[in-house]
Amino acid sequence: MIPPVDAAPVLQSVGITPIEIALFVFVLITAVLTALFRDVLAAIVVFAAYSLGLALIYTFYRAPDVGLTEAAIGAGVTTVFLLLTIAKTTRPATDELFEPIDWPAVAVCGLFALVVGSTLFAFPAVGDPLSPILQNGEVTGYYLANAYSETGAHNAVTSVLAAYRGFDTFGEAVVVFAAGIASLLVLGREVFTT
Amino acid sequence: MSDRDGSRPDERLDGRLDSDGVARQRPVYSESQVIMTTVKVVIPFVMTYGLFITFHGADTPGGGFQGGAIIASVFLMIAFAFGIESTREWLANSLVVGLGTVGVFIFGAIGFGPLLLGGNFLEYTRYEPLLGDLLGLKEYEFVKYGMEAVEILGIAFIVSGVLMGLFFALAAGYSPSTDSLAVTGDRRDGADTATMEDTDD
């Protein structure tokens, strides 16, 4: 949690571990299943599992704040909202387990994945001490070196969110507030509860 | 309305086709002793965890956003266990709206305050000459506690309020729930109301 303040970058790339491979395979399978399942309820449940897998990956890569958000919002609240939505609508009945596969769509998605995937090789390895973020880390290094002395918060992420980049956070908070208002507007209601 | 009377025991819960081939809307709430007991046991821990994530966000992973979401999920769980409709009646609208509005107001006030004092947006240390002696805080402590205030009283309030509100607004659906509004505002969307009234009136 507490970043090493003055330590020289002694991080070493450890390559890809079996846990990472397992998590990536899990996320990939659940993502494909979300698209494939014909039953909406099954798709929602698998989508929640996908979010949980992503949250684990984020946590594994030392981003527990993002992991927490993904678990709470992605796996938790979004799933509840989606469940609520299918509870309010009808569900097309089917005996088939999977959607019929639309091969042109698969081709387009595959092409897109190839294009995006081709940039993967440009990324530095995880924890690579020669990566640009550590070599020219003026901004990152400043936060890591000064966040505690300037803000008194051990969690550098919080100090970036609430102090250094507080204006962005204010905008995001107002966006959340606006989303609540917009939902009332769309639903034609004046109150959330009675 | 449609939520309230949806607990007929013979209703199929999975929403699949009945034997006559008509897609029925599943009842939104069916009373379950297991779920109610589980939620009763789990709620104190989830609430504590949410408050911990919120209040301890400056020193451990987490913060107002994540904590607010977890706190809101407590109310979502209550709604799932004890019925959305009865939870909606129990939860005051002023609480939901108040959380969001007060959150934005506090965040905005703390943020724009330093502008009035001649500084930049969210420049916490500008409060020091004004309140330093009164609160007995050093300059850097203003940043720490200012951040805490923004995270707890700002972001956590907004997120928990809005998530709760979104949930109950979604659950209520398009038609306004109050009876006075139902007369005028009910029939604007024919397709939706048709499926929603397909339950068991």
Interface residues (C-beta under 8 A of the other chain):
Chain A: M1 L41 P64 D65 G67 L68 T69 A72 I73 G76 V77 V80 F81 L84 T85 I86 A87 K88 T89 T90 R91 P92 A93 S149 E150 T151 G152 A153 H154 N155 V157 T158 S159 L161 A162 A163 G166 F167 T169 F170 A173 V174 V176 F177 A179 G180 S183 L184 L187 G188 R189 E190 V191 F192 T193 T194
Chain B: D14 G15 R16 L17 A23 R24 Q25 R26 V28 I53 G57 A58 D59 T60 P61 G62 G63 F65 Q66 A69 I70 A72 S73 L76 F80 R88 E89 L91 A92 N93 V96 V97 G100 T101 G103 V104 F107 G108 G111 F121 L122 Y124 Y140 E141 V143 K144 G146 M147 V150 E151 G154 I155 I158 V159 G161 V162 L163 M164 G165 L166 F167 F168 A169 L170 A171 A172 G173 Y174 S175 P176 S177 T178 L181 G185 R188 T195 M196 D198
